[in-house]
Amino acid sequence: MAAADRRWRHDLDLAVASHDNLRAHPDGATLTALIAELRARERLGRAKHGTDVGRPDLTASQWRQHLREELTDALRCSLAEERTRGAATP
């Protein structure tokens, strides 16, 4: 069995075990909302880009660059929200 197949099988086994554990211990509201948001983002990414982050065509360096870009966007959003909140406060 190829390494990628073994890794995929291992991930599947972990997912099944996690699913069984979650059925025995229901999620809290925050975790449930986070899971729903992650699923929605996954669907959006597939619709927009035709793939998900499981894509094998990017190098480690390209993934790091993508992460830096995403983190930079998050910082910009945080600062914009802070400025908006500050402007709305008398």
A tleap script that builds the chain and sets N, CA, C and O, in Angstrom:
source leaprc.protein.ff14SB
mol = sequence {
  NMET ALA ALA ALA ASP ARG ARG TRP ARG HIE
  ASP LEU ASP LEU ALA VAL ALA SER HIE ASP
  ASN LEU ARG ALA HIE PRO ASP GLY ALA THR
  LEU THR ALA LEU ILE ALA GLU LEU ARG ALA
  ARG GLU ARG LEU GLY ARG ALA LYS HIE GLY
  THR ASP VAL GLY ARG PRO ASP LEU THR ALA
  SER GLN TRP ARG GLN HIE LEU ARG GLU GLU
  LEU THR ASP ALA LEU ARG CYS SER LEU ALA
  GLU GLU ARG THR ARG GLY ALA ALA THR CPRO
}
set mol.1.N position { 0.846 -1.168 0.000 }
set mol.1.CA position { 0.000 0.000 0.000 }
set mol.1.C position { 0.899 1.241 0.000 }
set mol.1.O position { 1.851 1.316 0.777 }
set mol.2.N position { 0.606 2.194 -0.852 }
set mol.2.CA position { 1.398 3.416 -0.956 }
set mol.2.C position { 1.249 4.254 0.304 }
set mol.2.O position { 0.263 4.133 1.032 }
set mol.3.N position { 2.245 5.111 0.555 }
set mol.3.CA position { 2.229 5.946 1.754 }
set mol.3.C position { 0.986 6.836 1.800 }
set mol.3.O position { 0.376 7.002 2.856 }
set mol.4.N position { 0.615 7.405 0.658 }
set mol.4.CA position { -0.572 8.263 0.616 }
set mol.4.C position { -1.826 7.473 0.962 }
set mol.4.O position { -2.708 7.983 1.653 }
set mol.5.N position { -1.914 6.241 0.490 }
set mol.5.CA position { -3.065 5.394 0.802 }
set mol.5.C position { -3.097 5.048 2.283 }
set mol.5.O position { -4.164 5.048 2.898 }
set mol.6.N position { -1.936 4.753 2.861 }
set mol.6.CA position { -1.876 4.445 4.292 }
set mol.6.C position { -2.278 5.674 5.115 }
set mol.6.O position { -3.012 5.559 6.097 }
set mol.7.N position { -1.795 6.842 4.707 }
set mol.7.CA position { -2.129 8.075 5.406 }
set mol.7.C position { -3.631 8.339 5.320 }
set mol.7.O position { -4.259 8.713 6.310 }
set mol.8.N position { -4.205 8.142 4.128 }
set mol.8.CA position { -5.637 8.337 3.939 }
set mol.8.C position { -6.424 7.361 4.812 }
set mol.8.O position { -7.397 7.750 5.457 }
set mol.9.N position { -6.008 6.105 4.833 }
set mol.9.CA position { -6.696 5.090 5.641 }
set mol.9.C position { -6.603 5.425 7.125 }
set mol.9.O position { -7.581 5.283 7.860 }
set mol.10.N position { -5.424 5.872 7.567 }
set mol.10.CA position { -5.238 6.268 8.961 }
set mol.10.C position { -6.171 7.430 9.305 }
set mol.10.O position { -6.822 7.413 10.350 }
set mol.11.N position { -6.238 8.445 8.428 }
set mol.11.CA position { -7.118 9.588 8.660 }
set mol.11.C position { -8.573 9.151 8.714 }
set mol.11.O position { -9.339 9.649 9.539 }
set mol.12.N position { -8.961 8.227 7.847 }
set mol.12.CA position { -10.331 7.719 7.850 }
set mol.12.C position { -10.625 6.989 9.151 }
set mol.12.O position { -11.689 7.181 9.739 }
set mol.13.N position { -9.700 6.157 9.608 }
set mol.13.CA position { -9.888 5.451 10.878 }
set mol.13.C position { -10.048 6.436 12.029 }
set mol.13.O position { -10.892 6.238 12.903 }
set mol.14.N position { -9.243 7.494 12.034 }
set mol.14.CA position { -9.362 8.509 13.079 }
set mol.14.C position { -10.706 9.219 13.011 }
set mol.14.O position { -11.320 9.498 14.041 }
set mol.15.N position { -11.163 9.511 11.799 }
set mol.15.CA position { -12.450 10.184 11.638 }
set mol.15.C position { -13.597 9.309 12.149 }
set mol.15.O position { -14.514 9.804 12.806 }
set mol.16.N position { -13.545 8.026 11.851 }
set mol.16.CA position { -14.591 7.108 12.318 }
set mol.16.C position { -14.573 7.034 13.837 }
set mol.16.O position { -15.626 7.094 14.472 }
set mol.17.N position { -13.385 6.904 14.429 }
set mol.17.CA position { -13.278 6.846 15.884 }
set mol.17.C position { -13.769 8.149 16.505 }
set mol.17.O position { -14.454 8.133 17.528 }
set mol.18.N position { -13.422 9.274 15.891 }
set mol.18.CA position { -13.866 10.569 16.391 }
set mol.18.C position { -15.380 10.682 16.302 }
set mol.18.O position { -16.025 11.176 17.227 }
set mol.19.N position { -15.946 10.227 15.191 }
set mol.19.CA position { -17.393 10.269 15.008 }
set mol.19.C position { -18.089 9.435 16.068 }
set mol.19.O position { -19.090 9.870 16.637 }
set mol.20.N position { -17.576 8.246 16.340 }
set mol.20.CA position { -18.161 7.383 17.375 }
set mol.20.C position { -18.081 8.060 18.742 }
set mol.20.O position { -19.025 7.988 19.529 }
set mol.21.N position { -16.952 8.718 19.023 }
set mol.21.CA position { -16.790 9.420 20.291 }
set mol.21.C position { -17.755 10.595 20.393 }
set mol.21.O position { -18.324 10.843 21.456 }
set mol.22.N position { -17.943 11.320 19.289 }
set mol.22.CA position { -18.850 12.463 19.300 }
set mol.22.C position { -20.292 12.042 19.531 }
set mol.22.O position { -21.058 12.769 20.165 }
set mol.23.N position { -20.665 10.880 19.024 }
set mol.23.CA position { -22.027 10.395 19.251 }
set mol.23.C position { -22.240 10.107 20.732 }
set mol.23.O position { -23.340 10.297 21.250 }
set mol.24.N position { -21.202 9.654 21.410 }
set mol.24.CA position { -21.306 9.350 22.833 }
set mol.24.C position { -21.247 10.626 23.679 }
set mol.24.O position { -21.789 10.666 24.783 }
set mol.25.N position { -20.581 11.680 23.150 }
set mol.25.CA position { -20.414 12.939 23.876 }
set mol.25.C position { -20.809 14.089 22.939 }
set mol.25.O position { -19.963 14.584 22.194 }
set mol.26.N position { -22.067 14.519 22.960 }
set mol.26.CA position { -22.526 15.569 22.037 }
set mol.26.C position { -21.705 16.853 22.179 }
set mol.26.O position { -21.226 17.190 23.262 }
set mol.27.N position { -21.557 17.559 21.053 }
set mol.27.CA position { -20.788 18.799 21.009 }
set mol.27.C position { -21.540 19.935 21.695 }
set mol.27.O position { -22.770 19.947 21.752 }
set mol.28.N position { -20.771 20.884 22.209 }
set mol.28.CA position { -21.355 22.103 22.731 }
set mol.28.C position { -21.753 23.015 21.577 }
set mol.28.O position { -21.401 22.750 20.428 }
set mol.29.N position { -22.472 24.071 21.871 }
set mol.29.CA position { -22.982 24.983 20.844 }
set mol.29.C position { -21.856 25.651 20.054 }
set mol.29.O position { -21.968 25.824 18.840 }
set mol.30.N position { -20.770 26.027 20.740 }
set mol.30.CA position { -19.663 26.705 20.056 }
set mol.30.C position { -18.983 25.766 19.069 }
set mol.30.O position { -18.704 26.153 17.934 }
set mol.31.N position { -18.717 24.542 19.493 }
set mol.31.CA position { -18.082 23.575 18.599 }
set mol.31.C position { -18.995 23.247 17.429 }
set mol.31.O position { -18.530 23.128 16.295 }
set mol.32.N position { -20.276 23.101 17.688 }
set mol.32.CA position { -21.234 22.824 16.615 }
set mol.32.C position { -21.229 23.948 15.582 }
set mol.32.O position { -21.248 23.690 14.378 }
set mol.33.N position { -21.204 25.203 16.057 }
set mol.33.CA position { -21.167 26.353 15.139 }
set mol.33.C position { -19.870 26.382 14.353 }
set mol.33.O position { -19.880 26.689 13.161 }
set mol.34.N position { -18.748 26.068 14.997 }
set mol.34.CA position { -17.458 26.044 14.317 }
set mol.34.C position { -17.432 24.977 13.233 }
set mol.34.O position { -16.961 25.229 12.124 }
set mol.35.N position { -17.930 23.805 13.541 }
set mol.35.CA position { -17.975 22.716 12.554 }
set mol.35.C position { -18.826 23.123 11.362 }
set mol.35.O position { -18.451 22.876 10.216 }
set mol.36.N position { -19.968 23.743 11.626 }
set mol.36.CA position { -20.842 24.195 10.537 }
set mol.36.C position { -20.131 25.224 9.667 }
set mol.36.O position { -20.245 25.190 8.442 }
set mol.37.N position { -19.394 26.142 10.302 }
set mol.37.CA position { -18.667 27.149 9.529 }
set mol.37.C position { -17.551 26.527 8.705 }
set mol.37.O position { -17.341 26.915 7.556 }
set mol.38.N position { -16.830 25.565 9.281 }
set mol.38.CA position { -15.776 24.874 8.533 }
set mol.38.C position { -16.356 24.158 7.321 }
set mol.38.O position { -15.777 24.198 6.235 }
set mol.39.N position { -17.487 23.511 7.503 }
set mol.39.CA position { -18.135 22.818 6.371 }
set mol.39.C position { -18.571 23.807 5.300 }
set mol.39.O position { -18.420 23.542 4.107 }
set mol.40.N position { -19.109 24.938 5.721 }
set mol.40.CA position { -19.539 25.960 4.756 }
set mol.40.C position { -18.342 26.506 3.983 }
set mol.40.O position { -18.427 26.701 2.771 }
set mol.41.N position { -17.224 26.754 4.673 }
set mol.41.CA position { -16.023 27.249 3.996 }
set mol.41.C position { -15.470 26.219 3.017 }
set mol.41.O position { -14.982 26.565 1.942 }
set mol.42.N position { -15.555 24.946 3.407 }
set mol.42.CA position { -15.105 23.868 2.518 }
set mol.42.C position { -15.941 23.866 1.235 }
set mol.42.O position { -15.400 23.764 0.134 }
set mol.43.N position { -17.260 23.979 1.388 }
set mol.43.CA position { -18.145 24.013 0.209 }
set mol.43.C position { -17.844 25.228 -0.659 }
set mol.43.O position { -17.788 25.121 -1.884 }
set mol.44.N position { -17.650 26.379 -0.028 }
set mol.44.CA position { -17.346 27.602 -0.768 }
set mol.44.C position { -16.033 27.458 -1.532 }
set mol.44.O position { -15.943 27.829 -2.702 }
set mol.45.N position { -15.020 26.921 -0.864 }
set mol.45.CA position { -13.728 26.727 -1.526 }
set mol.45.C position { -13.828 25.782 -2.716 }
set mol.45.O position { -13.235 26.026 -3.766 }
set mol.46.N position { -14.582 24.705 -2.543 }
set mol.46.CA position { -14.756 23.769 -3.661 }
set mol.46.C position { -15.487 24.431 -4.821 }
set mol.46.O position { -15.122 24.238 -5.981 }
set mol.47.N position { -16.523 25.215 -4.509 }
set mol.47.CA position { -17.285 25.889 -5.564 }
set mol.47.C position { -16.440 26.954 -6.257 }
set mol.47.O position { -16.487 27.095 -7.479 }
set mol.48.N position { -15.668 27.701 -5.468 }
set mol.48.CA position { -14.880 28.801 -6.020 }
set mol.48.C position { -13.625 28.328 -6.745 }
set mol.48.O position { -13.299 28.835 -7.818 }
set mol.49.N position { -12.919 27.354 -6.160 }
set mol.49.CA position { -11.623 26.934 -6.690 }
set mol.49.C position { -11.626 25.549 -7.320 }
set mol.49.O position { -10.641 25.146 -7.940 }
set mol.50.N position { -12.725 24.818 -7.166 }
set mol.50.CA position { -12.801 23.477 -7.737 }
set mol.50.C position { -11.998 22.442 -6.975 }
set mol.50.O position { -11.785 21.337 -7.473 }
set mol.51.N position { -11.544 22.783 -5.766 }
set mol.51.CA position { -10.747 21.862 -4.956 }
set mol.51.C position { -10.833 22.287 -3.499 }
set mol.51.O position { -11.492 23.273 -3.167 }
set mol.52.N position { -10.167 21.540 -2.639 }
set mol.52.CA position { -10.112 21.903 -1.229 }
set mol.52.C position { -8.648 21.936 -0.796 }
set mol.52.O position { -7.753 21.806 -1.631 }
set mol.53.N position { -8.401 22.106 0.489 }
set mol.53.CA position { -7.013 22.202 0.934 }
set mol.53.C position { -6.300 20.858 0.929 }
set mol.53.O position { -5.120 20.794 1.273 }
set mol.54.N position { -6.968 19.807 0.558 }
set mol.54.CA position { -6.326 18.512 0.419 }
set mol.54.C position { -5.597 18.356 -0.904 }
set mol.54.O position { -5.088 17.280 -1.218 }
set mol.55.N position { -5.548 19.420 -1.670 }
set mol.55.CA position { -4.938 19.364 -3.002 }
set mol.55.C position { -3.450 19.055 -2.927 }
set mol.55.O position { -2.751 19.596 -2.070 }
set mol.56.N position { -2.963 18.208 -3.793 }
set mol.56.CA position { -1.561 17.788 -3.736 }
set mol.56.C position { -0.613 18.608 -4.614 }
set mol.56.O position { 0.582 18.317 -4.662 }
set mol.57.N position { -1.128 19.628 -5.310 }
set mol.57.CA position { -0.299 20.310 -6.303 }
set mol.57.C position { 0.514 21.485 -5.762 }
set mol.57.O position { 1.270 22.095 -6.518 }
set mol.58.N position { 0.384 21.822 -4.475 }
set mol.58.CA position { 1.166 22.915 -3.921 }
set mol.58.C position { 2.342 22.374 -3.107 }
set mol.58.O position { 2.231 21.356 -2.423 }
set mol.59.N position { 3.457 23.075 -3.200 }
set mol.59.CA position { 4.628 22.695 -2.408 }
set mol.59.C position { 4.467 23.237 -0.987 }
set mol.59.O position { 3.576 24.044 -0.723 }
set mol.60.N position { 5.324 22.796 -0.085 }
set mol.60.CA position { 5.290 23.306 1.285 }
set mol.60.C position { 5.500 24.817 1.292 }
set mol.60.O position { 4.856 25.529 2.062 }
set mol.61.N position { 6.380 25.299 0.457 }
set mol.61.CA position { 6.635 26.734 0.371 }
set mol.61.C position { 5.391 27.484 -0.108 }
set mol.61.O position { 5.076 28.557 0.407 }
set mol.62.N position { 4.697 26.932 -1.075 }
set mol.62.CA position { 3.467 27.573 -1.571 }
set mol.62.C position { 2.378 27.574 -0.497 }
set mol.62.O position { 1.631 28.544 -0.372 }
set mol.63.N position { 2.286 26.489 0.280 }
set mol.63.CA position { 1.310 26.444 1.382 }
set mol.63.C position { 1.647 27.500 2.427 }
set mol.63.O position { 0.744 28.165 2.934 }
set mol.64.N position { 2.939 27.674 2.765 }
set mol.64.CA position { 3.337 28.696 3.736 }
set mol.64.C position { 2.986 30.087 3.226 }
set mol.64.O position { 2.496 30.924 3.985 }
set mol.65.N position { 3.233 30.338 1.946 }
set mol.65.CA position { 2.891 31.640 1.364 }
set mol.65.C position { 1.387 31.864 1.436 }
set mol.65.O position { 0.938 32.955 1.787 }
set mol.66.N position { 0.615 30.851 1.110 }
set mol.66.CA position { -0.851 30.960 1.179 }
set mol.66.C position { -1.284 31.266 2.612 }
set mol.66.O position { -2.154 32.111 2.826 }
set mol.67.N position { -0.690 30.590 3.589 }
set mol.67.CA position { -1.019 30.831 4.990 }
set mol.67.C position { -0.689 32.272 5.379 }
set mol.67.O position { -1.492 32.932 6.039 }
set mol.68.N position { 0.481 32.765 4.979 }
set mol.68.CA position { 0.847 34.146 5.288 }
set mol.68.C position { -0.185 35.119 4.711 }
set mol.68.O position { -0.578 36.079 5.374 }
set mol.69.N position { -0.619 34.867 3.479 }
set mol.69.CA position { -1.615 35.739 2.857 }
set mol.69.C position { -2.934 35.703 3.623 }
set mol.69.O position { -3.553 36.744 3.841 }
set mol.70.N position { -3.365 34.516 4.029 }
set mol.70.CA position { -4.617 34.390 4.782 }
set mol.70.C position { -4.506 35.088 6.140 }
set mol.70.O position { -5.441 35.766 6.564 }
set mol.71.N position { -3.370 34.926 6.823 }
set mol.71.CA position { -3.187 35.569 8.122 }
set mol.71.C position { -3.140 37.091 7.987 }
set mol.71.O position { -3.653 37.811 8.844 }
set mol.72.N position { -2.528 37.573 6.916 }
set mol.72.CA position { -2.500 39.007 6.662 }
set mol.72.C position { -3.912 39.532 6.451 }
set mol.72.O position { -4.263 40.591 6.972 }
set mol.73.N position { -4.726 38.803 5.693 }
set mol.73.CA position { -6.131 39.194 5.493 }
set mol.73.C position { -6.877 39.228 6.830 }
set mol.73.O position { -7.673 40.133 7.076 }
set mol.74.N position { -6.619 38.245 7.687 }
set mol.74.CA position { -7.283 38.203 8.993 }
set mol.74.C position { -6.895 39.424 9.831 }
set mol.74.O position { -7.745 40.017 10.494 }
set mol.75.N position { -5.622 39.798 9.801 }
set mol.75.CA position { -5.184 40.981 10.539 }
set mol.75.C position { -5.841 42.249 10.004 }
set mol.75.O position { -6.251 43.115 10.777 }
set mol.76.N position { -5.938 42.357 8.698 }
set mol.76.CA position { -6.594 43.535 8.101 }
set mol.76.C position { -8.048 43.615 8.544 }
set mol.76.O position { -8.534 44.693 8.886 }
set mol.77.N position { -8.746 42.483 8.541 }
set mol.77.CA position { -10.146 42.463 8.974 }
set mol.77.C position { -10.266 42.858 10.441 }
set mol.77.O position { -11.174 43.601 10.815 }
set mol.78.N position { -9.361 42.365 11.265 }
set mol.78.CA position { -9.380 42.689 12.688 }
set mol.78.C position { -9.177 44.189 12.900 }
set mol.78.O position { -9.887 44.804 13.696 }
set mol.79.N position { -8.229 44.770 12.204 }
set mol.79.CA position { -7.980 46.205 12.343 }
set mol.79.C position { -9.151 47.030 11.818 }
set mol.79.O position { -9.522 48.039 12.418 }
set mol.80.N position { -9.729 46.605 10.708 }
set mol.80.CA position { -10.877 47.328 10.150 }
set mol.80.C position { -12.053 47.287 11.117 }
set mol.80.O position { -12.737 48.293 11.306 }
set mol.81.N position { -12.292 46.133 11.729 }
set mol.81.CA position { -13.382 46.017 12.697 }
set mol.81.C position { -13.114 46.907 13.892 }
set mol.81.O position { -14.027 47.557 14.401 }
set mol.82.N position { -11.867 46.944 14.349 }
set mol.82.CA position { -11.502 47.757 15.498 }
set mol.82.C position { -11.719 49.241 15.193 }
set mol.82.O position { -12.234 49.979 16.033 }
set mol.83.N position { -11.327 49.675 13.999 }
set mol.83.CA position { -11.524 51.066 13.610 }
set mol.83.C position { -13.007 51.392 13.494 }
set mol.83.O position { -13.444 52.463 13.913 }
set mol.84.N position { -13.780 50.471 12.927 }
set mol.84.CA position { -15.224 50.683 12.785 }
set mol.84.C position { -15.877 50.781 14.155 }
set mol.84.O position { -16.708 51.659 14.386 }
set mol.85.N position { -15.514 49.902 15.050 }
set mol.85.CA position { -16.061 49.920 16.414 }
set mol.85.C position { -15.649 51.209 17.112 }
set mol.85.O position { -16.459 51.818 17.811 }
set mol.86.N position { -14.412 51.629 16.934 }
set mol.86.CA position { -13.937 52.867 17.550 }
set mol.86.C position { -14.640 54.089 17.009 }
set mol.86.O position { -14.928 55.022 17.759 }
set mol.87.N position { -14.922 54.098 15.710 }
set mol.87.CA position { -15.608 55.224 15.094 }
set mol.87.C position { -17.053 55.300 15.547 }
set mol.87.O position { -17.628 56.387 15.610 }
set mol.88.N position { -17.648 54.157 15.864 }
set mol.88.CA position { -19.050 54.127 16.278 }
set mol.88.C position { -19.208 54.504 17.746 }
set mol.88.O position { -20.307 54.840 18.187 }
set mol.89.N position { -18.113 54.448 18.504 }
set mol.89.CA position { -18.175 54.784 19.929 }
set mol.89.C position { -18.031 56.294 20.084 }
set mol.89.O position { -17.089 56.882 19.552 }
set mol.90.N position { -18.965 56.935 20.816 }
set mol.90.CA position { -18.874 58.409 20.968 }
set mol.90.C position { -17.672 58.833 21.787 }
set mol.90.O position { -17.461 60.027 22.001 }
savepdb mol mol.pdb
quit
